[in-house]
Amino acid sequence: MLAIDAEIEKINRQMTAKGYKLTVQREITLRILLENEQDHLSAEEVFMLVKARYPEIGLATVYRTLELLTELHIVEKMNFGDGSARFDLRSEDHEHMHHHLICHTCGALKEIKDDWLLELEERLEREYGFHVTDHRLDFIGHFGHCRNKECKRQKAVSASA
């Protein structure tokens, strides 16, 4: 819990520096995102978890909070091809957004925290005079256990498939 509190304090300083206050609603929303960091929650999932702790909160408040956090580059709004916008916390200790492995069979996500594109960024700067300020890379494929039909999380297959 101390790590989450420290992260909230760090985000509070970021927000204050940009002229925003960390309201109770914003703090609870942030806490839910931090507690479920690996889950890449949708706005609806965030709302349900926030509402369980703070029943007075409305869906519009959670949406506005997520949009503000996105504008401030505290979270990244992502699309993993499942029809829902999902929210992923940005990390201050990494210059760029982390990358993802997305399993096309079951929808599982795995994060890659290492920045494998630094050499490519330097080449883009050198050869094209293009300075990369951010990037995001998603690898879509199949994990070994899914290819071997051992996947326990198979996506539901539609009748038309």
N, C-alpha and C positions, 0 to 999 in steps of 0.2 A: 504493500500500500504506500510505503514511503516513496518508491520510485514514481508512482502515479501522481502523488502529491507534488513531488519535485517537478515533474513534467507539466502539471497544471500551472504551477508557479512560473515556470519558464514561458509558457504560452500566455499567461496573464501579462507578463512583462512585454511580450511581443504585441499583444493587443493594446495595452496602455500606450506604447510607443507610437501606435498608429491611430490613437484617439478613441479607442473602444474600451468599454468596461466589460469585465467578466461577471455577468449577471448570474444569478442562481441557475437559471435555465441553461445558459451557455456552459456553466461549469458542469452540470449534470450530464449534458450532451457530450462534452469532452471526456468526462470520466467513463461514460459508456463506450466511447470510441477507444479509449486507452485500455480499458479492461478486456475489450474484444478485438484487439488490434489485428490478430491473425485471421479474423473472420470476414473482413471486407464487407461490412454490413450495408444493407440498402437503407434508404431514408425511413422506410416503413419499419424495418427491423430496429433501427435506432429509436424511432418513436415508441414502439411497444416496450422496449427495455427502459426508456426514460419514464414513460407513463407508469410503469410498475413501481418506480421510486417516487415519482412526483405526479400524482394523479391529476392535478390541476392543469398541467401543461397541455397545450393544443398542438395538433399536427402542424399547423401553419408556423408556430413558433420554432418547432424542431427544423422544419424546412428552411426557414429564414436563417437559423443558426448555422445549419450546414452550408448554406450558400455564402454566408459571411466568412466562415472558416475556410471555404474554398477560395474566395476572393483574397483573403489574407495569406494564402499559400500555407496554411496550417494543415489542411487536409487536401487531398487530390480526389476529384470526382472521376471515377473510372467506369469503363464499360467493358465487361468481360464476355459479352455476347449472350448473356442470359436474359436480356430484356429489362434489366434493372440497373439504374445508376448505383454504384457502390462507392463507399468512401474509405479512403486509405490515408492514414496519418503520414505526413512528410517528416523526415528526420533531419534535425539541424546538423547532426554530425556527418551527414552525407551531402555533397554538393548537388547531387541529382536525385531524382526519384528512383527508388529501387525497382527491380525488374520482377517479372512473374513467369512462372511455368503454369500453363493452364491446360488441364487434361480435357480433351475433347470428348472422351468417353464418359467421365463421371462428373466433370466440372470442378474437380479439386484444384486448389491453387497452392503454389509454393513460392515463397519470396526468395529472391536472390539479392542480398544486400551489397555484394561486391560490385564495383563499377568496372565492367569489362570493356567499356567503350572509350576510355581515355585516349588510347592510341588513335582511334578513329577520329575523335574530336580534334586532336592535334593535327592530323592529316587534313581535315576539312579546313582548319584555320590556315595551314601552310599552303595548300593547293588552291583554295577558293576564297581565302580571306574571310571565311565565315566563322564567327565565334559562337559556339554552342553555349547557350545559357542554361538549358535543361533538356532532358530527354527521358523517354520512357520506352521500355522494350518489353513486349509480351511474346513469349514463345508458346505456340499452341501445338499440342501434340498429344501423345498418349504415354502415361507412365507404364513401366514394365509390367506391373501386376495387372493393369487394365488390358494390355495387349495379350497377356497370357490368360485372359478370362477369369482372373482371380479377384477382380474388383468387387468390393462390397458396397460401392456407392454408385452403381450404374444409374445413369440418367433414365428417366421414363421415356420410352420410345413411343412416338405417336402411332396411331393406327394406320396412317398413310405412309409410314416409312417402309 
